[in-house]
């Protein structure tokens, strides 16, 4: 339940859900076994179901956005598939990698916000996102295969750098999460069959439900927030969290 709540809150915020799951798992002393890593990936489906639920009308009535979504997903899918084994064996579950990525990502986020406040966005609705913009966002999102970077932060920052307004970048990031995280979960389930047993089904269901409920609430609140505020508080939070866990890991 705790991990599901953490996933639901952090999946769509630019603070790294995977990073928080690893750090919270470290605090809860949960061994980073193959089954634990699979659990952390699969319960992301709960958060994705929340977005699909909230944006079902948009997806059905504004089909013009499907092509940009697929264009953005392709580079992420290719890079993710190629790097899957390396990431899961050496990066996922590594608290030190997560802490470093959180800190550096926070610094990058802060710098990007400073640069963008001097420019006005050119794309203010989902329907106006171009294929080149979508591809750039997909390439940017692929960096988030490193735990701690944050899929949301990478896609939102890249979106704003290509000219999307803050709200449009956030909404596109929400929608792009659907094919991205479904693909990641399906790939991991297929690759991790030897480590999955029937005893894990109930915890996964509970974690997924917890993620769904908290993600639904978080998405609504986050959309209201970005209409009137910058992402600077999230950048500062990432840096402070990285510093705090750095000392926690070194003690």
N, C-alpha and C positions, 0 to 999 in steps of 0.2 A: 504493500500500500504506500509506504514512504517513497519507494523508488518510482512508483506510478505517478504520485503527486509531483515529485521533482521533474519527471519527464514532461508531464502536462504543462507545468508552469514554464519550463525553460526551452521547450522545443521551438517555439516561435519567437522567443526573445533573442536578441543578438549577444547571448552570453554563453552559448554552447551547452546543449542538453547532454551530449555525450560526456563532456568534461565534468559537468555537475554529477552525472550518474557515477562516474569513476571516483570522484572525490567523496561523494556521499557513501558509496560502497566501501571506500577505504575507512571512513569514519565508523561505519557499521561493522567493520571487519569481515566483509563478505569476500571470500577468496575469488580471485579473478580466473575462474575455471572457464572452459569452453562453454559449458551450459549457462553460466552466469552472464557471459558476454552475449550469448544468443538471446537470453531473457531481456537484456538491456536494449537490444536492437529490435526485437519483435514487439515489445510493448509500445514502441513508437507508432504502431498502427492505430492505437487508441487516439493519439493526438491527430493523426491523419484523418481518422473518421470524423473528428470534431470539425476540421476544416471542410471536409466534403459535406457534412451536415449543414454548416453555416453558409457555404457558397454553392449549394446545389442549384439554386435559381440562376446564379451568374453563369455557371458552367453549362446550363441547358439553354439559356437565352442569348448568351454572348459567345457563340461558337467561334467567332473570329480570333479569340484568344487561345484556342487550342493549338494552332500552328506555332505561335511563339513559345508556348509551353513545351511542345515537343522539340523545337529547335534548341531550347535551353537545356532540356533533359539529355539530349544525345551526347554532348561532350562530357557531362557529368557521369552518364552511364558507362561510357567507354573507359574513362579514366578510373572510375570506381571498380569496374570489372577487372581491369588489368592489375590494379594495386590492392585488390581485396585481400589476398593471402598475406602480403607483407604487412598491411595495416593491422589485420587481426592478430597476427603472430607477434609483432614487435611494437606496435603503437597503442592499440586498443588495450586498456587496462593498465597502462603505464602512467602513474600519477605525475611523474616528473615531466614527461612530454606534455601532458595536459596543462600543467601549471605554466610552463614556458609559453605554450601556444596561447593560453588565456592572457598572459601579460603582454606579449608582443601584439596580439590581436587588439587588445585594449588601446595600446599606444597608436597602432595603425588607425583604429576607429576614430580616436581623438584627432589625429592629424587630418584625416579625410573630412571630418566635420568642419575643421578650421578652413580647409580649402573650399568646400562646397558652399559655405555661407556667403561667399563673394559671387556666386553664380545663381542664376534663376533656372529652374527646371524647364525643359522643353516639352516633356511628355507627362501629361497630367491625368491620363486615363488609361485603363488597361487596353482598350481597343486601339490605342495609338502606338503601342509598343511594336517596334519593327523587328524583323528577323535578325539583322545584325546585332541589335541591342540584346535580343534574347540569347544569341550565341555567346556574346561576351559575358552575360550573366551566368550562363551555364558553365563556362570555363572558370569564372570566378568562384562559383559554388563548389567546383571540384576540389578546391583547396581544403574544403572542410572535411575531407577524408582524414585529415590529421586531427585527432581528438583535442578539443579545446579551442579550435579555430571558430567553430559555430557555423553551421549551414546557413542559418538566418542572417548572421552578420555578413558572411561572404557574399550572399546573393543580394542583400539589401545595399551594401556598400557599392558593389559592382553596378547595380541598377542605378543608383544615384550618380555614380561617376559617368554613366552613359547618357544621363540627362533625364532620368525619371524623377518625378516628385517624390517626396518622402512617403506619402500615403500610397502612391502607385507602386513604388518599389516594395513596400511592405506587403501589399496585397498580392503582388506577383510572386513574392517569396512564399507566401502562404500556399498559393495554388501550385507552385513548382514543387512544393514539399510532397504533394500527393503522388505523382509518378516516381519521384526520387526515392521516397522512403518505402513505398510499396515494393519497388525493385530491390532495394537494399534488404528488406525483410525477407522477400521470397528467395533471393540469392543466398542469404545466410541460413535460412531453413533448409534449403537443398544441400548446402555444403556441410551443415551441422547435424544431419540426421543421426549419425552414430552417437552424438552426445545428448540426444533428446530422448526422454522416457516419459511414460504416462504420469509419473509423479509430478512433473513440471507443469502439466496442463492447468491445474487449478491456480497456482501462483501467477502464471502468465495471464489468465483470464482476469484475475483480480487486479493485477498491475495495469492491464489494458483498460479496464473500466475506470480505474482511478485517473489514468492519463486522459481518457476521453472527457471526463467531467471537468477536470482542472484546465485542460486545454481550451474547452469551450468558453469558459469564463475568461481565461487569459487573453484569447484572441480578441474578444469584444472590448476588453479594457485597453489592450495595447493599441487598437485602431483609434480609440478615442484619444489616447495619449499622443500619438504621433501627429495628430492634426494641429497640435498647439505647442509641441515641445521638440527639442533636438534629442539626439542619442548620446549626448555627452555624459549623462549620469550612468549609462550602461558601460561606456568606455572606462570611466573612473572606477565603477564597481568591479570590472574585470581585472584592472590593475591591482586594486586593493585585495581582491580575493586571491590573486596569484601570489602576492607578497605574503599574505597570511598563511596560505597552504605551503609555500616554500619553506617558511620557518617551521611549520608543523611537520613536514617531511624530513627536515634536517635534524630535528631535535633527537 
